[in-house]
Amino acid sequence: MSNWKGGGGGGRSGGGGGYSQGGRSGSGGYGGGGGGGRQGGGGGGGRGGGGGYDSGRSGGGGGRGGGFDRSGGGGGGGYDRSGSGGGGGFRGGGGGSGGYDSGRSGGGGRGGPVAPRPMRNFQVAKLTEAENPSNFKGALGRRTDVVVNYFKLKFNTRMHIFKYRVDFFQQKEDRRKEISTTNKMALRHRFWTFVSANEAYFGGRNNLVYDDSHLCYTRKELPVQSGTVGEVTIETDEGRRDGNMSTYIMVIKATGTISIKPQETYEDDAFRVLNLIITQQARCPIGALDKTIHCEVSRLYIKPPNSYHEPLDLGGFEMLRGLYAFAKRGLALPKGNVGNGFVNFDVAHSAFYKVGCDILQFYAFAKTGRFMNAGEIERLNDYGMNQSQRNELRTLLSGLKMKKKRIAENFVESEASFCDVVDKSPDAFKFECEELGRTVSVTEYYAAKYNYRVKFRSMPLIKIMPRERNLVLPIEVLKVSDKLQRLRRKLPDALQAMTNQYTSTPPRQRFSDIDQMARVECNFDQNPVMRAFEVAINTEFLEIGARVLNPPRCEFSKSFRDIMGIKAVEKPNLFGRPVNIIFDLVIVDRCISFDRYRAAWEALVQSCSNRGITVHPDPAGVTEFDTRHKDQLANLIGSRKQASTNWGQGVMPIIIVAMPDNRWIYQSFKGICELRFGMRSQMISQKTWNKLQNEAGRGGPMSSAVARNIFLKINAKCGGVNCKIDANATEKWGTFVKKESPTLFIGIDVTHPAPGDTLSPSISALVGNIDLNATRFTATVRAQHHRTEWIEDMGEMFSERLVHFQKGSKLFHGTELRPSKIIVFRDGVSESQFEGVMEFEVSSIRRAIDKHFEGVQKPRLTGTSRPSHYFILMDENNFTADELETCSNNLCYLFARAPMPVSIPAPVYYAHLACFRARHHYAAADDELPVGKNGQPLPKDKLQSGDRVLQQPSEAVIVEQGLKPKHIEQYVPCIGQYLEFVNHRK
């Protein structure tokens, strides 16, 4: 059994395998050895590597071993290609790679759990009613107290702060050239270089707050009069290769004064300054914290090495832990000149490039999950990259700062920014060299200029900035920069899965980490900049009053506690008519065998049948698809669509896709099924089939959680209902679902492309219910301009929701109804964007309502924002706090995928999933543009789901405080979350 300091046990056949079945337990390393698997030696714990009985060709030898003291141990791979897999990984991670040349027998078992960090005894302060008054409170629910990660903030409301505009120029003989860049790190470095050389002029570094762009704030006035311009000059040889000095000038212009008022909203300039003051010490590269803290905006990451916050090693990347800090407006009036506010501290995690990592090794780890050994690197001499690999490398290096290695005395070791991956190799790329007086290849140039023999002569060259200079370098002479760089896009999926244990911590440990970072690493108690600006943070966690709302009375077919036995509340139907289901199986790349997985298939069919869906026991067909013939996918789905016309009336076909873990397969199947042929599909990964097969062998179909979850999706996809709230037995719910005054629930979300993607559009989704009980939803999605937060086509999208509500009420309730109340849940909006929502989106909604309800009484609008924290942006219905709270809470129970409540209301969750699905549709359109129902190409700017019912629910939402003087006190939306939280409080 693993302990906190020992290595992890071997897998069923993993671990550092020994000769035959020898070495069953593996040798113990520092901190205790890991247990062996059934056929091999276990990985060694801690520092030592585990060995098998023999380290020869047939077995796993003693190898690289585990990590440091608290790691899960790791046994090495075998000597030759037949070597068994490695042992436990870094801090309880999975086993390492197998033997020499990819280790055919696989990795070892998982290591032990992550080593715990010391638990701090953090302090708690009670938040009184006077410190956070509210005239908008509910009364329902059970009262309790909770500890939250908020802290009291004090500031001087009568303090004047001086504001300046700063610009940078380089002196070029008789003219000045403005230095225009949006790189905040470069601007930060340049600004503080000026300050360091002229501290007396600026009144000391603690007198300054800089926004890492063009604004500077000071506590004491600078020697620059209002309306005039001041200048500071420095000379430096930075960036020059000839050793000469360059003259740089910072121009400073006074633009006025500001003061911080407690009534100001988050977008006000003064409140932004408050957040800058809090993080300024960490953002100053000449300050004491720069050696231990890397700060980006409001996130303060702990630089390694740090014994308390050890980074997670991800090969070419590493994940750092940090502190998120953001000031919030308080509601209490100031006492004298002391204003009241709050600071929200939370734990932040981000992936960073591993400093100094060789570029080829970096690529290898991103592709395979491990670094190359010496033999593998040597064999690369004869290999290059194909177009697909070059594209992958280009994506990995996009935006990366690199550094040239010192390969020769006359080869300057300097920073370089990635530009592109060149299709030519060092041998093939030739250019006119004035220095050598002839045309040479890159290989020849390095041999003549630096007396250096290029090793990887078939690998692509790397082009560096500036683009116009066309500078190319062999890939082997580059490494990742020594400066920390945050990854601006998603980690590869395999690496992302390794981060879950590192980022997931119990509440008490999370609070302990916050306390450690706030008091020790960031030292907010002794912050000299905050002291100079008369700002103070009380680093005691706040204890506040809360209420646990009663769960709604749900109309499940079974007791809420009997979640395994849940059946359909309403069976599948098509336009109000019951239908039978027939599954059509497609197996991709032979990831499963139907004969071997027949038990899993029967468990799935029986689970659906026993829960109320009429399903044919056998698949309509078993078709195999080979992804090497991607162009045949549309023909395959089209043939299954044609075949379904012969299956009789009242039959709804669903394509069941058995697939390996491959994003292209998912997005291509979904795009073609939904946009071209209008067919329903259910994607089931190979891993899920394995789980289904295992559960089928342990019990009946009604005991399989996997089968139950698939049933929930399928029933909803086919128009069925999994859960409905009993309005007669649930407090306040009748207010929203009465036939005399129906409610339209709207969920809105916008998702943006991944960081680094400058071409893909943003996707917006607007989801609304089409029945009175809020159990069925439809969606409209749009592609809009890149990284645009406001819904550009709000009027048209909202009009569709109004029309669909009327059609749905006619279909499901027999009468065409118009909504008398509209409640809008808007996700993805920060406090600084509230005014924009009011100005752009609410006005568009009003115009759509006016047009649709011309000549009749118009519904009243209520809009909230921010999942988990609810802000009432406007309320024409004059709802009470209890009504809004219970409405938001009840909608968390109507998520069709889950037999239990989710964390945010269903309309918002549906909007998020609609955006997610549309993103896949758009990606599939890059390979083949989908077509609409009429066979015409579907415009990329109007990808939409039409009248089809969305089959995936959303997450939940709640309302906290808004622009009008209403405030709903903090509470926990569902009992499960509350119990988990209070078990760790204090």
N, C-alpha and C positions, 0 to 999 in steps of 0.2 A: 504493500500500500504506500502511496506517495505521501510525503509529509511536506511541510513548507520549504524545507531546504534540500530535499532529496530530488533525485531525477524521476522522471515519469516512467510508468511501466511500459513494457513493450506491447505491441498490438498482438492480435491472434496469431499472426505469423511474422510479425515485424520484429523490431529491436535489432541491435547489431548482431545478426545471426552468426552462429558458430558453425563448425564443421558438422554436417549432418544435424543431429539433435543434441550435440554437446553444449556445454556452456549455457545451461538453462537460465541462470539468474544474472549473468553479467557481472563484471567486476564493479565494485563500488568506487566512486571517485570522491572528491572533496564534498562533504555534506551528505553522503549516503548514496548508494547505487540504486538504480531502477530495476524493477523486476523484469524478468524475461518473458517473452511470449511463449507459445506452446512449442515452437520449433526453433527457437534461437535465443542467443544470449541477450540480456536486456541492455539498454543503453546505460552508460555510467552516469552517476549523478554529478552535479556541480562541475568542477573543473576537469575531472578525469574522464577519459573516453572509455566506454565499455568494450570488452572484447568477447569474442566467442571462444570456442574450444581451440580453434585453429585460425590463424589469420592468413591462411593460404588462399588459393584461387577459388575454392569452393565455398568459402564462408565469409562472413562479415568480420573484418579485422578490427582491432582497436583503432579508433580513428580520431576525429577532431574533438570529440567529447562535447560536454555540455557547455553552458555559458558560465557566468561568474557565480559566486556563492549561492545565490537564491534561485538560480535557473533550474529549469527542468534539464536533466542530464541528457547527453546525446552520445550514442555509440556511433562509430564511424562505419563507412561502407566497406565493401569487400575490396580485395586487392585488384581483381580483374572484373571483367564485364559481368561475371556471375555473382558478384557480391550482393549480399542482402542489404536492405535499407538502413538508413541512419537511425539514431535514437531520438530521444525527446528534444524539443527545440528550446528556443530562447524563452525563459521565464514561463515555462509551462506550455509553450506552443507545440505544434505538431512535430513529428519527427523530421529530421533532415533528409537530404537526398540519399540515394542508394550508393552503389559501388562506383568504381571508376567507369566513366562513360555512361552516365545516367542510371546506373544501378537497377537492373531489371526487376529485382524482387520488391521494390517499393520501400517506402519509409517505415519507420518504427511507430510505436504507439504514441499517444499524446503524453506530454510530460505532466508534471504535477501542477497544481493551481498556482496562479500568480502569487508571488510572495507579497504578503501584506505590508503596507507602509505603516509606520508608527501612528497610533490614533491620538490626536490631540484633544485635550479637554477644553473645548471652545466655550466662550462666554455668551450668555443670552441676556437680552434686555427686553422688558415688556413695553410694547407700544400702547400708549394710553389713547383714550378717545379724543382728548384735546390735541394730541399730536397728529391725528389723522381724522378730522371730523368728516361726517358725511350726512347728507339729508336724504339719501336714497338707499334705504336698506330693506332687505327682506327679513321675514320672520320664520319661514318654514325651515324644517330640518333640525337636527340635533346640534346644539352648540358645543364647541370644544376650543382648544387652543392649539396652534401649530407654530413650529419654528420655521422661518423662511430665510432665504439667503439675501435679505435686504439689510441695509445698515443706515443709521441716521447720518445725515449730512447737514452741516452748519456752514453758513456763509454770510458775509457782511453785505447787506442790501444797500448800504450807503457808500460803498467803495466804488471809486471811479477807476475804470480800466482804460488805458490809452490804446487806440487801434491804429495800425500802420499797414500800408501796402509796401511790399518789397519786391524788387525785380533785379535780375542779375544780367550783367553784360561782360563781354570780353573786349578789352581794348585792342583794336587792330590798327596799328599805325595811327592815322588821323581820324579814325571812325570807331564807333562802338557797334559790336554785334550782340544782339540780345540772345541770351541762352534760353531757348524755349524747350522745355521738356515737361512731361507729366509724370515722370518717374519720381515718386515721393521720396524714395530712399536717396536718390541722387541729390534732390533739392535739400533734404534734411542734412546731408553731409556738407553741402556747399554753404548753407546758412550758418551752421555751427562752426565751420572753419573761419568764417568772417568774425563770429562772436569771439572765438578763442583768441584771435589776433587783436581784438579791440574790446576787451571786457570792460574797460573803464568807460568807454563811449556808451555801452549798453547798460551800465549800472550793475554789472555782474550777471552771471548766467541764470541765477534764480529770479531775476527780475523779468524774464522773458518767457512767453508762451508762443510757440510757433506751430502753425497748422500743417506743416510739411508741404506747403504750396506757396501762396503769395501773401498770406496775412500773418502779422505779428502783433502780439498784445503784450503790454508792459504794465507793471504796477506803478513804477515811477516814470515820469515823462522823459522821453529822450530829447536831446538838444535839436529838435526839429519842430519848427513852428507850424501851426495849422495853415494849410495851403501852400507850404513851401516844401522843398525837397532837400534831403540830406544824403550824403554819399560816404561810403566806406570802401577803401581800396586795399587789396592784398596782392602780393606777388608770389607765385609758386611755379615749380617746374612739373607739377602734377599733370600727367597725361602726355608729357613731351618725351621724345626719345633722344633729342639732341642735347638735353641738359640745360637748355636756355630757360629763362623765366618768362612767364606770361602774367599779364596784369588783368585782374578781375575787379569789377566794381559792383557793389550792391547799392541800389538806389532806394531810399526810404522816403515814403510820403505819408504825412499825418492825415488821417481821415476822420478823426473825431474820438469821442469817448463813449463808453457804454457802462451800464451797471446791471447787476443781476437782480431781477425781481422775481419773487416766488410765483406770481400769477402768469409768468410768461410760459408759452408753449414750447415744445421741443425744437421747433424749427426756428425759433428766435435766435439771433446771433449771440445774445448774452448767454443763453443756456448751452449753446455749443461750446462757448469758451470754458464753461464750467467743466465739461468733459475733457477738454484739452488740458486744463490745469491738473486734473487728476492723473493723467497719463504722461505729463510732460517730462518728469524726471526719468522715466523709462525710455522716452523717445529721444533723449539727448545723448548723442554719441560721444560727448566729452565728459559725461557725468559718470558717477560711481556705479550706477546700475547697468551701464552698457555692457559690462563684462559678463553679467549674469542674466540679463533680460533682453529678449528680442521683441520689440513692440511694433505692432501693425494696427493702426487705428485704435480700437478699444480692447485689443487682445494683447496680453503681455505673456509671452512664452518663455519658459525657463530654459536657458541654454545649458547644454551638457558641458562638462560633467556636473551632476548634482545627485548627491547620495539619496535624497528623499524622492525626487522626481526623475527617475531613470527613464531615458527615452526607450521606445520600442524599436528594436532593430528590424528593419524591413529590407535588408540588403542594400540596394541602391538608394533607399529612402530611410528615414527614421521619423517616428511620430513623437512629437513633443507635447507636453502638457503645459497649459498656461491658465491665466486668469482673465476672464472677461469682466470689464468694469464699465458701467454706464449709469449716469446720474438720472434720476427721475424727479419729476415735480411733486412737491408735497401740497396738501390742501390746507394745512394750518397757516394762519396769518403769522407774520413775523412778530417776535417779541423785541421791541425796540428796533435795533438795527440788525438783529440776528434772524436770517431766513432759514426755513426748514425744508429739507428735501430728503431724498433717499438715494443710496447707491446700490445698484444690483451687482453683486459679485457672483460669478459662476465659473465652473471649470470649462476650459476650452481645449480642444485637441486639433492639431493640424499636422499633416505630413510635410516634411521638409526633405529636400535633396541631401543626401549624405555628403558632407564636405570632403573634397579631395578624392572622390571615387573616380576611378578610371572609366572613361566613356564606354569602352567595349564591355567592361565588367558590369557597368550600370545597365546596359542593354541586355546582357545575358541574364541578369537577375530578374529584370522586368519580364522577360520572356519565359524563364524556366523556374524561377523561385530560388535560384542558387547561383553562387559565383563559379566561374570556371577554375579548374585546377591548372597546374603548369603544363601538363600534357595536352589538355584541351586547347589552351592558348597557343601552344606551339603548332598544333594542327591547323589553326586558323590561317597560317601563312598561305595555304593553298585554296582558301575559300573567300568568296565575296558575298554580296547580298542581292537577292532578287528585288523586283520592284515593290512587292508587298512588304518585304522586310525594311526597305529604305523608307517606305511610307510610315511604318511603325516607328522607326528611329526618328523620323522627322517629327512625329507627334510627341514622342517622349522628350525630345530636346527643345521643343518649342518654348521660347521665352527664357531659356536657361542661360545663366552666366557661367562661363567656363574659365579655365586657366591653362595657359601653355606650360608644359613640363620643361624642366631644364635638361634638354637632351644634349646640349653642347655649351661650351664656354661663351660662344658668341651668339647663342640663341636666347633672346630676352624672355624671361619668365614674366608674363603679364596677363592681365584679365582680358577676356574676349567674350563677346555676346554671340550666341548662336543665330545664324541667319537661315541656312538651308542645308539639306543633304544633297550633294552633287552626284549626278548619275555616273560620273566617270571615276575611274580608279587613279591612283598616283602614277601608274605607268601610262594610262591613256590620256590623261590631262596634260596638254602641252601648251606652252606660251612663249612669247618672245621675251627673252631675258637680256636687258641691256647690260647688266653687270657681267654676264658671261659672254655676251656678244653673239648669241645664237638661240635657236629654238630648242627648248629642253622640256622634258617631262618633270613632274613634281619629284619623282624618284631621283632623277639625275640632278635636279637643283639641290636637293638636300645632301646628296653625296658630295657635290662640288662645294657648296656654301658652308655646310656644317660638319662635313666628314661623317655623316650619319647615314646608315643603311636603313631605308624604310622596310619594315618587317612585313606589314600586311599590304602587299602591293595590289591585291584584288579588291580590297575593301573600298567603299565609297569615301570620297573626300568630304570634309566639313567646311562649309562656307561661313565666314564670320562677318559681323558688322564692321563698318558701314557697307551696305549692299552695293553701292555704286563703285566701291574700290575692288570688288571681285576678288577678295582675299580667300584662298582655300588652304586648308591644312590637312595633313594625314590624320586619321582618326586616333592613331596611337599616341600622338603628342599632346592630346587634350585630356583634361580631367575636370570634374565639377569644381567650381570656385570654392575657395576656403571660407567665403562668407555665407552665412545662413540664407537660404532661399526657400520660401514657402511654395509648395506645389499648388499651382493655380487651377488644377483640374482634378477629376476623380482619380483615385488610385486604381491600378488594374484590379479586376475583380478578385483574383486570387490573394492579392496583398490586402485588399479591403477586408476580406473575411478574417484575416489574422489580427485585425485591430479590435474586434468586438470585445474580447476579454479585457483588453487594456483600457478601453474607454468606458466600459460599463462598471460602475461601482455602486455599492449600497449607499443610501442617503447619508448615513453617519460618516462613512469614509469620504464621501463627496464634501460634506461640510468640514471635515477635518482638513482636507486638501485646500479648500478655500481659505480656511483660517491660517494654514501654514504659508500660503502664498501672500495673503494680504498683510500678515504681521511680520513675516521673516523675509521672504524673497523680495517682495515689493516695498515692505517697510512703510506702509501708509501712516503709521503712528508718528514717524519722524521725517516726513517728506518736506524738504526745505522749500520747494516751489509752492506747495500748498500753504505752508506757513507764511510765505511772503505775500500771497494773495488772500490771506485770511479765510482759508477754506479748511475745514476739519471733518474727518470721518471717524465716527465711533465704531471701532471694529468689533462690536458685539452683535451677534445675530439677533434679529428681532423676533419676538414671540407675539403673534397677533391672534385676534379672535377669528373663528371660522365656524361654518355650519356644514354638517354632512346632510345633503339632501336625500330624501327617501327615494329609492328607485321606483320607476313607474310600474304599474301592473301590466305586464306584457302578456299578450295572447299567444303564447307558445302552444304547440300541440301537446307538450309535456311540461312538467314542472321546470322552473328555471334552473333548479339544482341538477336536474337530470339532463345535462347538456348533451350526453352521448346518445340519448334516445329521442332527440328533437326530430320532429317531422314537419312537413310543409304545412303552414297555416292555410295557404291557397296554392293549389297545384298549378303546373304550367298551363298557360292558355295563350291563344293567339287571337287578338281582337275580341276577347271575351269568350272564346270557344275553347273548351278543354282539348288538349292534344296529347298524343303519345310520342314518346321519344325513341329514336333509334340512333345508336352510336356507330360512327364510321371511323375505323382505326387507321391511322397513318403512322408508320414507324420510320423514323429518320435515321439514316446511317446505321441501321441494324443495332441500335442501342439496346433493344430488348428483343427477346424471342417470344412470340405470342404463346407458343406451346409451353415454354418454361414459366411464363408469367400468367398462366391461365387462372391460378388461384387469386392473384391480384385483380384480374379482370372480373372474376365472379364476385369477389368481395365488393368491388365498386358497383356492379350492376345490382347486387342484392341490397346494398346499402341504400341506393336510390329507390329501389322498388319498395323496400320496407318502410321508407319514409314518405311514401305517397306518390312518387313519380312512376308512371307506367313506362317501363323500359324493356325493349326487346332483349332477351338474354344473350343473343349472339350479335357480334358486329355485322353491319351490313356488308362490310368488306375489310380485308386486311391488306393495305397497300404499303409498299416500301418506297422510300424516296432517298436518293443518293445526292448529297449536297454538291458533289462534283458536277452535277448537271443542273445548276441553279436555274437555267433558262426554261426548264421543264416544269417548274413548280406551278405556274399559272395553269398550264395544261392539265396537270394532275388534279388540282382543285376544281377546275372546270368540268373534268370528267366525272368527279364525285357529285358535283352539283347536278349534272345531267342525269346521272344514275338515280338520284334521289327523287326525280319526277315519277319514277316507276314504283315507288314504295307505298303508294296509296294516299287517300285523303286523310287529313287529320294527323299526319305524321310529321314531326319536326326533326330533321336530321341535325346531329351535332358531330363535327369532326373532332375526334380525340387524337391529339398529336403526341406520340411518345418521342421525346427529343433529348439529345445530349445538352449539356449546358452551353448554349450558343446563342448570343444575342441576335445574330443575323437570322437564324431560324425563327425565333420568336417574332421579330418585327416583320419578316417577310410573310409568314403565314397569316398573322393578324391583318396586315395591310391588304393582302389579296383577298382573304376570306371576307373581310368586313366592307372594303371599299369597292371591290370589283364584283363579287358574287353575292354579297349580303348573306353570308352563311355564318352560323354560330360555330365557335371552336373552343376547345378546352385544351390548353397546353399542359402536359404533365411531364416533368423532367425524369431522366433516368433515376436520379436519386430518390425521387418521390415514388416511382414504381417499386424500387427496392424496399422502401418503408412500407408501402402498401402490401407487398408480398410477405414481409416479416410479420406485420400485424394480422394478416389473414391466417397465418399459421398458428398464431397464439390464441385466437378467439374468433367469435362470429363476426359478420360484417357490421353489426351494430356496435361493436366494441372498438372499431377502428376510427381513430381521430382523423387520420388522413382521408378516409372515405367520407366521413361526415363533412369535412371542410370542402371537399370537391362537390358533394351534394349541394351544399349551400350555394356555391357558385352556379352550378348548373340550373338549379331551380329558379334562381333570380334571373339568369340569362334567358330563360324560357318564359318569363312573365309571371312566375310564381312569387309568393310572399313567404318569407321565413319568420317574420316577427311583426306583430301589430300591437299597439298600445291601447289598452282598454280605457277609453275616455271617461267612462262612468266611475271607475275605481281609481283614477289617478288625479291627484290634485292639479287644478288649473289647466289640464290638457284640453278639456272641453272648450275652453276659450278659443282654441286654435283650429279645432277640427269640426266645428258645428257646420251643418249643411247650410244653415241660414246665413252664416258669415264665414265662408271658407278662407283658408290662409294659403298663400303661395310662399313656399320656402325656397330661397335662392342661395346657392353656393357659388362663389366666384374665386378663381385662382388664376395666377399667371406664373408660368415657369420660364426660365431663361436658359440659354445654352450653357454648357459647361465652360468654366474659365479657360481661356485660350482659344475658344471657338469664336471667331469673328465673323462668320458667314451665316450660320443658321439663325432662323428667326426665333423670336419669343413665341410662346403658345399661350393663348388665353382660353379659358373654359367657363361657361356659365351653365349651371345645372339647376333644374327646378322640378318639383313634384308634379305629377299629373293625376293624383288622386287625393281625396280629402285626408286620408290617414298618413300621408307622407311616407308611403312604402314603395312607391314606384317613381322613378325619376328619368327624365331625358336630358340630353346635353347638347349644347352647341359649342363647337370649338373653332378657333380662328388662329391662323398664323399672322403675326404682326411684326412691325419693325423690330430689329435686333435690340434686345434689352430695354424695350419700352414697357414701363410698369402699368400705365393706364390702359384700360380696355379701349382700343381704337374704334371698334365697331359695336359699342355697347348698345346703342339704340336698336339696331337690327336684331342683335342677339337677344335682347330683353323682350322684344316684340314676339319672337318665336316662342319664348317661354310662356307668355300670356296666351298665345294661340293654342299651344300644346296643353295647357291647363284646362282650357275650355273643351278641347277634343277629348282629353282623358276623362274628365268628369262625365261627359256624355257616355263614354264607353264603359266606365266602371260603376257609375252611379245612376245612369239612366237619364240624367238631366244635364244640360250644358250650363255650367256655372261660371261666374266671374269671381275672381278673388276680391274679398273686401279688405283683406290685410295682406301686406307683402313684407316679409322679413328677409333681409339680405345679410348673409354672412360673407364678409370679404376677407380672404386670406392673403397673406404676403404683403401686408402694408405696415410700415413702421410708423411710429408716432410723428416723425417729421413729414410724412406723406398724407396725413389726415386732411389737411386743407386741399391738397390736390384731388383727393377722392371726392370731397364735397364739391369742388369746382367743376371737375370734368365728368365724373361718372354719375353722380347723383343728378346733375342737370340732364344728362342723356337719358337716364331712367325716367325722369319726369316727362320728358318729351315723348318717350315711347308710351307711357301711361296715358298722357293727354290724347295721343293719336288713337290709341286702342279703345279708350273709354269716352270718346267724343259723344256728348249728349246724354251721358248717364253718370251716376255718382262714381267718383274715382276712389280706388282703394287707398288707404293710408299706408305710408311707408315707414318702416323701421330698419335702420342699418347699423350693423355692428362690424367690428374688425378685430383681427388678431386671435387666432385659435389659442385656447387655454387662458388667455387674458382677453377680456371682452371690454371693448370701448364702444359706448353708444355714440355714434356720430350724429344721428338724428332720430327722432321718435315722434311721429305724427299721431300714433295710436295711444300715446300716454299710458303705456303699459306700466304696471307696478314692478318693483324689483323682483317680487316672488314670481310673477308671470314670466318675465324674461329669463330668470334663473332656471325655473322648472322647464321652460320651453327648450333652452339650450341643453339642459341635462337630459331631457327625454329623447331628444334627437340623437344623443350618443348611443341609444339602445336600438336604433333602427338601421344599423349597419348590416347589410344583408350577408356579408361574408362571415360574420362572427356570431356565435351563439351567446355572446356576452357583450357588455358595453365597451365602446372604444373611447379614446381620449378627447375627440372633438366631434361635433355634430355631423350627421350623415351628409347633408348637402355639401359641406366643405370637403369632406373626404372624397365624395364623388367628383367634385371639380378637380381635385388634385389628380385622381386616377384618370380622368378624361384628358387632362394635359399630358400625363405620362403616356397614355395610349396614342394620342395624336403625335407625340414626339417620335414614337416608333413608326407611325404611318409616314411621317415626313422623312425619316431615315430610309424607310423602304422605298420611298419615291426617288431617292437618289439612284437606286438600281433600276427601278422600273416605275414610271409615273403611274399611279393607280387611276382607274377610271370610275366615273359615277354610275348611277343606276341606268342612265340612258346610253351608256357605252362611250360617252365622250370623256376625254381626259379631265381629271378633277383638278381645278386650279390649286396650286400650293397655298395660296393665301386664304382659301376657304375650305379647309378640311373640316367636315362636320359629320355628325352621326345621324342626321336626319331625324325621323320619328322613332327610331329604335330605342327601346328601353335600355338604359345603361345597366350593366349587370354587376358592376362593382361599386360598393358603397364608399363612403368617405369617412373622414375622421370628424371629431366633434369640436364644438366651439363654446365659449362662455364670455360674458360681458363684464368689464371691470369699471373703467372710468372713461368719460368722454369729454367732448368739447363743451357740452352743456353741463350745468352744475348737478350732475347725477353721478352717484358712485355706488357700485355694488361691491360690498366687502368681499374679501377673498374667501373662497370656499373650495372644497374638493368635490368634483363632479360625480365620482362614483365610489362606492364603499370599498372596493378592492384596492384602489389607489390610496385611500385614506388609511386603511389598516397597515399597508406596507410602510407608509410614511411615519405614522405615529409609533410604530414599533421601534424606530430608530431615533425619534426625537429626544433631545436632551441626553 
